[in-house]
Amino acid sequence: MSVQVVAGKMAEVELKDVPTKDLSPISPKSVEKEGIKTEPSSAVSAAASPTAEPSPNPTKMPQASAMKRPDQQQNGGEAFVNQDGTVAEAPRMKKIQFADQKQEFNKRPSKIGRRSLSRSISQSSTDSYSSDSSDDETSPRDKQQKNSKGSADFCIKNIKQADFGRREIEIAEQEMPALMALRKRAQGEKPLAGAKIVGCTHITAQTAVLMETLAALGAQCRWAACNIYSTQNEVAAALAEGGFSVFAWKGESEDDFWWCIDRCVNLEGWQPNMILDDGGDLTHWIYKKYPNMFKKIKGIVEESVTGVHRLYQLSKAGKLCVPAMNVNDSVTKQKFDNLYCCRESILDGLKRTTDVMFGGKQVVVCGYGEVGKGCSAALKAMGSIVYVTEIDPICALQACMDGFRLVKLSEVIRQVDIVITCTGNKNVVVREYLDRMKNGCIVCNMGHSNTEIDVASLRTPELTWERVRSQVDHVIWPDGKRIVLLAEGRLLNLSCSTVPTFVLSITATTQALALIELYNAPEGRYKQDVYLLPKKMDEYVASLHLPTFDAHLTELTDEQAKYLGLNKNGPFKPNYYRY
């Protein structure tokens, strides 16, 4: 007897009768619950079932009393024996389709589409659209890119991401009220007209707002990144599209890093007269490689502990031939960026990279400056047991009074779950300590430079490096012990997560005012030395941010001002005051 293929509506056929090869088991109730609809099955074509014969009666449905028996000849399916003795194959579903996916998912995604979809699902919000990968692995140095105006004076990952980066910059502007207010107030005066600023900072949406503010105030800018992992590629693209000369991308090599700085500086016919640095690498490069250019610089603004330390070394050696502004030790930088920013971003960076539970974890924080204070407070609030190491007895006493146990690193290195460095020093965590750490210990750095953790000592033949996700490496010892190293010992928060935009507004406004002050200062006001930002400017930066909180300052009366010996408009504290 020939096998007849029966097709038609399936309202009276149970899903359990559908061959399991074509459809995984699913109950009718769950089908209705999930909103799945079935399409009527047409007669099976010869292409779909080469051995099947055309059905003489395609509209005939199996009767309710039909007997069912296995038929091994039809790919393990089941067959119905009708009342007239004919054998018919159980109807097969053509496909099951979600009602809302008809338009979007019927098309087979391209290779690029699959990669983009995979990125969007698997990556955390740490990484932007383009942060870790590109549609190709070609180095930006080997690409020829131009913006819409035909300019090619930049080197970034992908200029096509400019629109996406522009949206991120617009979001950042909403959280940077002081910088936007400064742009609006001083735009007509152009206090930076003629300034040629070369910068080396983290290239993020917040930095982009600063750069565009400097340009609005009359400056020309060329920029490189101070960290090989912190660049937001889409923001760099937006800046390049806007006409800025930007040389940076996420995931640069060491060679790329210095190449970008050199491209930023070395342009025929372009002599920078101001430096905005974060870490001192740009200042060091110009000082060493372009000494004649360095002598023509009008002022340097530095915002990191490491960079300031380098400036003081040059000054002490009598080699600093230009005035420099120490923004790092300004009140608005120390008390807000270093403390409040790190208090929030340390948790963000650790959680995004490791998904670690903080409650009950033993953590050692190396250094109890403003960064260490912020990190320790955040972890303590999450239920962690926090130890602190410190060389300064004053900071050490503060740690003790804040409820933390002061220890030497060697005393707790075997038992802690997380090690965080924030000293600005070098070789704080050396190979000896790394060897003694427990299995699974998380090691990270919240200082600017990658010198605090001796990562180079881990690149030896007996140790195995295993990349488990972006910026997360397992370093495995021969006995199977492994530690979790984040961002290869570089700055955790900007490499692996983000930082609060509002706090960066405070720092960026301070940097902009420092540049304006140095550029416009009359000759002789600043000598070849390192200076702190004037107290009046610190207060001005703070006052620009108060309207965000609907805050209202109390004003001194003439009598009160006279009693305190102050000007009613400030400054309100002497330079020696410790906030």
Sequence and secondary structure as in RCSB ss.txt:
>XXXX:A:sequence
MSVQVVAGKMAEVELKDVPTKDLSPISPKSVEKEGIKTEPSSAVSAAASPTAEPSPNPTKMPQASAMKRPDQQQN
GGEAFVNQDGTVAEAPRMKKIQFADQKQEFNKRPSKIGRRSLSRSISQSSTDSYSSDSSDDETSPRDKQQKNSKG
SADFCIKNIKQADFGRREIEIAEQEMPALMALRKRAQGEKPLAGAKIVGCTHITAQTAVLMETLAALGAQCRWAA
CNIYSTQNEVAAALAEGGFSVFAWKGESEDDFWWCIDRCVNLEGWQPNMILDDGGDLTHWIYKKYPNMFKKIKGI
VEESVTGVHRLYQLSKAGKLCVPAMNVNDSVTKQKFDNLYCCRESILDGLKRTTDVMFGGKQVVVCGYGEVGKGC
SAALKAMGSIVYVTEIDPICALQACMDGFRLVKLSEVIRQVDIVITCTGNKNVVVREYLDRMKNGCIVCNMGHSN
TEIDVASLRTPELTWERVRSQVDHVIWPDGKRIVLLAEGRLLNLSCSTVPTFVLSITATTQALALIELYNAPEGR
YKQDVYLLPKKMDEYVASLHLPTFDAHLTELTDEQAKYLGLNKNGPFKPNYYRY
>XXXX:A:secstr
  EEE  B  TTS GGGS TTTS    HHHHHHHTEEE  B    TTT TT B  S TT    TT EEEE TTTT
T EEEE TTS EEE    S EEEGGGTTTSSS   HHHHHHHHHHHHS TTS TTSS  SS   GGG     TTS
    B S GGGHHHHHHHHHHHHHT HHHHHHHHHHTTT TTTT EEEEEE  SHHHHHHHHHHHHTT EEEEEE
SSSS   HHHHHHHHHTT EEE  TT  HHHHHHHHHHHH  TT    EEEESSSHHHHHHHHH HHHHHT  EE
EE SHHHHHHHHHHHHTT   S EEE TTSHHIIIIIIIIIHHHHHHHHHHHHH    TT EEEEE  SHHHHHH
HHHHHHTT EEEEE S HHHHHHHHHTT EE  HHHHTTT SEEEE SS S SB HHHHHHS TT EEEE SSST
TSB GGGG STTSEEEEEETTEEEEE TTS EEEEEGGGSBHHHHHS   HHHHHHHHHHHHHHHHHHHH  TTS
S SSEEE  HHHHHHHHHHHGGGGT       HHHHHHHT  TTS  S TT   
